[in-house]
């Protein structure tokens, strides 16, 4: 189970360059609900936290693959 909190949701969303609208669609919640969660006006449910963790973890894994591929390309130079 993830240990994400509301502040981390906002931080990682912004780091990935996602809008609230984009992330809320991926999480299956409204933009208004995501905004309220990020402001601390609504409680972050375990279901939403887990979905966000999965989204952020998928992005981390994609980035790791890209970095590995770039390393292989650099080694071939």
NORSUL-V300059 format. One record per pair of residues at least 6 apart in sequence whose C-alpha atoms are under 7 Angstrom apart, sorted by the first residue. I is the first residue (numbers start at 1). J is the second residue. Records with the same first field share a line. If there is no record, write none. Layout:
BEGIN
I = J ; J
END
This chain:
BEGIN
1 = 50
2 = 49 ; 50 ; 53
4 = 49
6 = 37 ; 38 ; 40 ; 44
7 = 38
9 = 38
10 = 38
20 = 31 ; 34 ; 35
21 = 31
24 = 30 ; 31 ; 34
27 = 48 ; 51 ; 52
36 = 42
37 = 43 ; 44
END
